[in-house]
Amino acid sequence: MNYLFSAILIILSLVIGGLFLFTLFIAKRVSMGLPPEGRFVTVMGNRIHYLEQGRTQGTAPVIVMIHGLGGVAQNFSYSVLGELAKTHRVVAIDRPGSGYSVRPSRSSASLVVQADVVAGVIDALDLGKPLIVGHSLGGAVALATALRYPDKVAGLALVAPLTHMPSETSKAFAALGITRPWLRRLVAWTLATPGSILQREKVMDIVFGPESVPKDFPVRGGGLLGLRPSQFIAASSDMTALPEILPMMQTQYAGLTLPIAVLYGRQDRILNYREQGEGLANAAPTVELELIDGGHMLPITQPDVTADFIRRHTVS
């Protein structure tokens, strides 16, 4: 019996060690192949990586772009950022812990803290009173920023935003619902990376569908960065922190007075446009909702439409 137990422990250790080494190898290869493209600024102990293009044209406001759950700033630099930079100064940030931004180990992932970081970036980079663009979870961060710092925000242009607690979690994010930090780190350094590779086609079909995933998304759109353990840890932390703040935010939308535009794809497989888009439009008096045919990843799949939507809602 003792022999059997020892044998099981040895096998388990070998499996865990093998998964760890595989994850470490992939993480290093991804980091070497996709190094940081932007600059860094430290806000509230968070080392924030950001991409910046263009310059302010006359009275045109700066545009600040915030990516979604598991995303990175390259989701915008894939195409939308460069197009908007022709007429505006545009800054796309990696949210705390995501991409190449570093979140302090004991820092909260709550929407309140992320909003404070966004406000800090606005001040640190002297961005004035920008239009904030938020995609998916980035939409919730944008809304939190507007609620906490209305004097720092000219308006919101939200693309497939998370605005309310979803009635159900998408299967694409089922693995992220880990609440214990030690277990989250263990999964991140063992199962998450090989699991993501094995499930890639299935997950991407949900995230992008019914539209196709561009072949150059893994590199040009930063998709490969999602294979690093740090990305899994950040995404899991972000998702499990939502119940702390988002339900309370929902009760405050009626007090928003700044211009808010929302773009949603009717065939979105991640978030329900009725629950999220129409839900916000019904709650806040200044919301203008635009519905189009498309899925969740509109900045990648329909960059021209997304850029035009954002540009039309900039506030002078």
C-alpha positions in Angstrom: 0.0 0.0 0.0 2.8 2.4 0.9 4.6 1.5 -2.3 1.5 2.2 -4.4 1.0 5.5 -2.7 4.6 6.5 -3.2 4.3 5.5 -6.9 1.2 7.6 -7.4 3.0 10.6 -5.8 6.0 10.2 -8.1 3.8 9.9 -11.2 1.8 12.9 -10.1 4.9 14.9 -9.4 6.3 14.0 -12.9 3.1 15.0 -14.6 2.9 18.4 -12.7 6.6 19.0 -13.4 6.1 18.2 -17.1 3.1 20.5 -17.4 5.1 23.3 -15.6 8.1 22.9 -17.9 5.8 22.9 -21.0 4.0 26.0 -19.8 7.3 27.8 -19.0 8.6 26.9 -22.4 5.5 28.3 -24.2 5.5 31.4 -22.1 9.1 32.2 -22.9 8.6 31.5 -26.6 5.6 33.8 -26.7 7.3 36.6 -24.8 10.4 36.4 -27.1 8.2 36.4 -30.2 5.8 39.1 -29.0 7.8 41.6 -26.9 6.3 44.8 -25.5 5.5 47.2 -28.3 4.8 50.3 -26.2 5.9 52.2 -23.2 5.3 51.9 -19.5 4.0 54.2 -16.7 3.5 53.3 -13.1 0.2 54.0 -11.5 -0.8 52.9 -7.9 2.0 50.4 -8.0 0.7 48.9 -11.3 3.3 49.0 -14.1 1.0 49.8 -17.0 2.0 49.0 -20.6 0.4 51.2 -23.2 0.5 51.8 -27.0 0.3 55.3 -28.3 -0.1 56.8 -31.8 -1.2 60.0 -33.4 -1.5 63.4 -31.9 -4.3 65.7 -30.9 -5.6 67.7 -33.8 -6.9 71.0 -32.6 -9.8 70.4 -30.2 -10.1 66.7 -31.0 -10.1 64.8 -27.7 -7.6 62.0 -26.9 -9.1 58.5 -27.2 -8.2 56.0 -24.5 -8.9 52.3 -25.3 -9.5 49.5 -22.8 -9.5 45.9 -23.9 -11.7 43.1 -22.6 -11.4 39.9 -20.5 -8.3 38.0 -21.5 -7.5 40.6 -24.1 -4.5 42.9 -24.7 -3.9 46.3 -26.2 -3.0 44.7 -29.5 -6.7 43.8 -30.0 -7.0 47.5 -30.9 -3.6 48.1 -32.6 -4.6 45.2 -35.0 -6.3 48.0 -37.0 -8.6 50.4 -35.2 -5.9 52.2 -33.3 -3.9 53.1 -36.4 -7.0 54.3 -38.2 -8.1 56.6 -35.4 -4.6 57.9 -35.0 -5.0 59.6 -38.4 -7.2 62.2 -36.6 -6.6 61.7 -32.9 -4.1 61.0 -30.3 -4.9 57.4 -29.2 -3.7 55.5 -26.2 -4.5 51.8 -25.8 -3.6 50.3 -22.4 -3.0 46.8 -21.1 -5.3 46.6 -18.1 -3.6 45.8 -14.8 -2.2 42.2 -15.0 -3.0 41.8 -18.6 -0.6 41.9 -21.6 2.6 43.4 -20.3 1.0 45.4 -17.5 2.0 44.2 -14.0 -0.5 44.2 -11.2 1.0 44.1 -7.6 0.6 40.6 -6.1 -1.8 41.8 -3.4 -3.7 44.4 -5.5 -7.4 43.9 -6.0 -8.8 43.2 -9.5 -12.0 45.0 -8.8 -13.6 47.4 -11.3 -13.1 50.3 -8.8 -9.3 49.7 -8.6 -9.1 49.4 -12.4 -11.0 52.6 -12.8 -8.6 54.3 -10.4 -5.7 53.1 -12.6 -7.3 54.4 -15.8 -7.8 57.8 -14.1 -4.2 57.7 -13.0 -3.0 56.9 -16.5 -5.1 59.9 -17.8 -3.3 62.2 -15.3 0.2 60.7 -15.7 0.1 61.0 -19.5 -1.7 64.4 -19.5 -4.5 63.1 -21.7 -6.9 65.9 -20.7 -10.5 64.8 -20.8 -10.5 61.8 -23.2 -13.2 59.8 -24.9 -12.9 56.3 -23.4 -13.5 53.3 -25.5 -14.1 50.0 -23.8 -14.5 46.6 -25.4 -16.3 43.8 -23.4 -15.0 43.9 -19.8 -13.2 47.1 -20.8 -16.7 48.5 -21.2 -17.4 47.9 -17.5 -14.0 49.5 -16.6 -14.9 52.5 -18.8 -18.3 52.8 -17.0 -16.7 52.5 -13.6 -14.2 55.3 -14.6 -17.1 57.5 -15.7 -19.0 56.9 -12.5 -16.0 57.6 -10.3 -14.4 60.4 -12.3 -17.0 62.1 -14.4 -14.8 65.2 -14.6 -12.0 63.3 -16.3 -14.2 61.7 -19.1 -15.6 63.5 -22.1 -17.8 60.5 -23.2 -17.8 56.7 -23.7 -17.8 54.7 -26.9 -18.4 51.1 -25.8 -18.0 48.1 -28.1 -19.9 44.9 -27.1 -19.6 46.1 -23.4 -20.2 44.2 -20.2 -22.7 46.4 -18.4 -24.6 44.0 -16.1 -23.8 40.7 -14.4 -24.5 38.1 -17.1 -27.3 35.7 -16.4 -24.9 32.9 -17.5 -21.1 32.7 -18.0 -20.0 31.9 -21.5 -18.4 28.4 -21.9 -15.4 30.2 -23.4 -14.6 31.5 -19.9 -15.7 28.5 -17.8 -12.2 27.6 -16.7 -11.6 31.1 -15.3 -14.0 30.8 -12.3 -11.4 29.9 -9.8 -11.7 32.0 -6.6 -8.7 30.7 -4.6 -5.5 32.5 -5.6 -3.2 29.5 -4.9 -5.4 27.2 -7.0 -5.5 29.8 -9.8 -1.7 30.0 -9.9 -1.5 26.2 -9.9 -3.9 25.8 -12.8 -2.2 28.7 -14.6 1.2 27.0 -14.4 0.0 23.5 -15.3 -3.3 22.9 -17.1 -4.3 26.3 -18.5 -1.7 26.6 -21.3 -2.0 23.1 -22.8 -5.8 23.3 -22.3 -6.0 26.5 -24.2 -4.0 25.0 -27.1 -6.2 21.9 -27.2 -9.4 23.9 -27.0 -8.3 26.8 -29.2 -10.7 26.2 -32.1 -13.7 25.6 -29.9 -13.1 28.7 -27.8 -12.3 30.9 -30.7 -15.5 29.9 -32.5 -17.4 31.1 -29.4 -15.3 34.3 -29.0 -15.3 35.4 -32.7 -18.3 33.6 -34.1 -20.2 33.7 -36.3 -17.4 35.6 -37.8 -14.0 34.0 -38.7 -10.8 34.4 -36.8 -8.2 36.2 -38.9 -5.2 34.0 -39.6 -2.9 36.8 -38.3 -4.8 37.3 -35.1 -2.4 35.2 -32.9 0.6 37.6 -33.7 -0.8 40.8 -35.1 -3.8 40.8 -32.6 -1.8 39.6 -29.7 -3.7 36.3 -29.4 -0.7 34.3 -28.5 -0.1 36.4 -25.3 -3.2 34.6 -23.9 -1.1 31.4 -23.6 1.1 32.9 -20.8 0.2 32.0 -17.2 0.1 35.6 -16.2 -2.8 36.2 -18.7 -4.8 33.3 -17.2 -4.3 34.6 -13.6 -5.3 38.2 -14.6 -8.4 37.0 -16.5 -9.5 34.7 -13.7 -8.9 37.4 -11.1 -10.9 40.0 -13.2 -13.8 37.7 -13.8 -14.2 36.5 -10.2 -14.0 40.1 -8.9 -17.0 41.3 -10.9 -19.7 40.4 -8.3 -17.9 42.7 -5.9 -18.7 45.9 -7.8 -20.7 45.4 -11.0 -24.2 44.9 -9.4 -23.7 48.1 -7.4 -22.7 49.9 -10.6 -25.9 48.8 -12.3 -27.9 50.9 -9.8 -26.0 54.0 -10.6 -26.3 54.2 -14.4 -29.3 56.5 -14.2 -27.1 59.2 -12.8 -24.7 59.2 -15.8 -25.0 62.4 -17.8 -22.1 62.2 -20.2 -22.6 61.0 -23.8 -22.5 57.2 -24.1 -22.6 55.3 -27.4 -22.8 51.5 -27.6 -22.1 49.2 -30.6 -23.2 45.6 -30.4 -23.3 42.7 -32.8 -26.7 40.9 -32.8 -25.0 37.5 -33.1 -22.6 38.0 -30.2 -21.9 34.6 -28.5 -20.1 36.0 -25.4 -22.6 38.6 -24.2 -26.3 39.0 -24.9 -26.9 42.4 -26.6 -30.4 42.6 -25.1 -29.2 42.0 -21.6 -26.1 44.2 -21.9 -26.6 46.8 -24.6 -30.3 47.3 -24.3 -30.0 46.9 -20.5 -27.7 49.9 -20.4 -29.8 51.9 -22.8 -32.8 51.4 -20.6 -30.9 52.3 -17.4 -29.0 55.4 -18.5 -30.7 58.4 -20.2 -27.8 59.4 -22.5 -27.1 56.0 -24.2 -27.2 55.7 -28.0 -27.3 52.0 -29.0 -26.3 50.8 -32.4 -26.9 47.2 -33.5 -25.1 45.5 -36.4 -24.7 42.0 -37.7 -21.6 40.5 -36.2 -20.1 38.8 -33.2 -18.2 39.8 -30.1 -14.7 40.7 -31.5 -15.8 43.7 -33.6 -12.5 45.6 -33.3 -10.8 42.6 -35.0 -13.5 41.4 -37.4 -15.0 44.8 -38.4 -12.3 47.3 -37.7 -13.6 49.9 -40.2 -17.1 49.8 -38.7 -15.7 50.0 -35.2 -13.3 52.9 -36.0 -16.1 54.8 -37.8 -18.4 54.3 -34.8 -15.8 55.6 -32.4 -14.9 58.6 -34.5 -18.6 59.6 -34.9 -18.9 59.8 -31.2 -15.8 61.8 -30.3 -16.7 64.9 -28.4 -15.0 68.2 -29.2 
